[in-house]
Amino acid sequence: MVLKPRVALVLAITVGMVIAATALYQNPPGSSWITPPCMMHKYTGLHCPGCGSTRATYALLHGDVLGALKKNIIFVIALPFLLWWIARSTWRWIHNRPSPPDTQARLDFQKRLSWALVVIVMLFSVFRNLPWAPFNWLAPH
């Protein structure tokens, strides 16, 4: 049996992700070179929007959803949508199915959604660096 090149590539990436998840599962963030620190936080002391994502992933791999939410709530909330989008896009790509045609209403929605996500991430970045409650709860603990 010969695999199609697209299927082989998806399988290779999937195996790589499983290996990476296994390595993260066995090595808590900050304990080895596998999980380097955030350079923005290291040099500025500020938390970027991604700060805590590796620790949140580690917590999720260990079944600690509440702990993951404390590390990076926006990452944990976005993760199911991101995984769904990746799975859907990969399925379409493997089966050579084009995306639905872009109508003006669809393009307008995508543009508004993109801007809303940019604003949400920017506000999250600002709020998680404020030194008082409830905003400092957004910083990774």
C-alpha positions in Angstrom: 0.0 0.0 0.0 1.4 3.4 -1.0 0.3 6.5 0.9 -0.7 9.6 -1.0 1.9 12.3 -0.4 -0.6 14.6 1.4 -1.6 11.8 3.8 2.0 10.9 4.4 2.8 14.5 5.3 -0.2 14.8 7.6 0.8 11.5 9.3 4.4 12.7 9.7 3.3 16.0 11.2 0.9 14.2 13.5 3.6 11.8 14.7 5.9 14.8 15.3 3.1 16.5 17.4 2.6 13.3 19.4 6.4 13.2 20.1 6.4 16.8 21.1 3.4 16.3 23.4 5.1 13.3 25.0 8.3 15.3 25.6 6.2 18.1 27.1 4.2 15.7 29.2 7.4 14.3 30.7 9.3 17.6 31.2 7.6 20.3 33.1 8.1 23.8 31.6 11.2 25.5 33.0 12.9 22.2 33.9 14.8 21.6 30.7 15.9 23.1 27.4 12.8 21.6 25.7 10.7 24.5 27.0 12.6 27.8 26.8 11.4 30.9 28.6 9.5 33.7 26.9 12.0 36.1 25.6 9.7 39.1 25.9 9.1 38.3 29.6 12.7 37.6 30.2 13.9 40.9 28.8 11.0 43.3 29.6 9.2 41.7 32.5 5.9 41.9 30.5 3.7 39.0 29.7 3.0 38.6 26.0 -0.3 37.1 24.8 1.3 33.7 24.5 3.0 33.7 28.0 1.8 30.6 29.9 0.7 28.7 26.8 3.3 26.0 27.2 2.5 25.7 30.9 -1.2 25.6 30.0 -0.6 22.8 27.5 1.4 20.9 30.1 -1.5 21.3 32.5 -4.0 20.2 29.9 -1.9 17.1 29.1 -2.1 16.2 32.8 -5.9 16.8 32.9 -5.7 20.0 34.9 -8.1 22.3 33.0 -8.4 24.9 35.9 -4.6 25.0 36.2 -4.4 25.6 32.4 -7.0 28.4 32.6 -4.8 30.1 35.2 -1.8 30.0 33.0 -3.4 31.4 29.8 -7.1 31.7 29.6 -7.3 33.0 26.1 -5.2 30.1 24.8 -7.3 27.5 26.5 -10.5 29.0 25.2 -9.2 29.4 21.7 -7.6 25.9 21.5 -10.8 23.9 20.7 -11.6 26.3 17.9 -8.1 26.2 16.6 -8.0 22.4 16.6 -11.4 22.3 14.8 -10.1 24.7 12.2 -6.9 22.7 11.7 -8.7 19.4 11.4 -11.3 20.9 8.9 -8.6 22.5 6.8 -6.4 19.4 6.8 -9.4 17.2 5.8 -10.2 19.6 2.9 -6.5 19.7 1.8 -6.1 15.9 1.9 -9.3 15.4 -0.1 -8.5 18.3 -2.4 -11.8 20.0 -1.6 -11.7 23.8 -2.2 -13.1 26.1 0.4 -16.6 27.3 -0.2 -16.8 30.3 -2.6 -16.2 33.6 -1.0 -19.3 35.8 -1.0 -19.2 39.4 0.0 -21.1 38.6 3.2 -18.6 35.9 4.1 -15.6 38.2 3.4 -17.2 40.9 5.5 -17.7 38.5 8.4 -14.1 37.2 8.1 -12.8 40.8 8.1 -14.8 41.7 11.2 -13.9 38.5 13.0 -10.2 39.0 12.2 -10.3 42.6 13.6 -12.2 41.4 16.7 -9.6 38.7 17.4 -6.8 41.3 17.0 -8.5 43.7 19.4 -9.2 40.9 21.9 -5.6 39.7 21.9 -4.3 43.3 22.2 -6.6 44.0 25.2 -5.6 40.7 26.8 -2.0 41.7 26.4 -2.5 45.0 28.1 -4.9 43.8 30.9 -2.7 40.8 31.9 0.2 43.3 32.6 -1.8 45.6 34.9 -0.7 45.3 38.5 -4.1 45.2 40.3 -7.0 42.8 40.6 -8.9 41.5 38.6 -6.5 42.1 35.8 -3.4 40.6 37.4 -5.3 37.3 37.6 -4.8 37.1 33.8 -1.0 36.9 34.2 0.3 33.3 34.3 0.5 31.9 37.8 
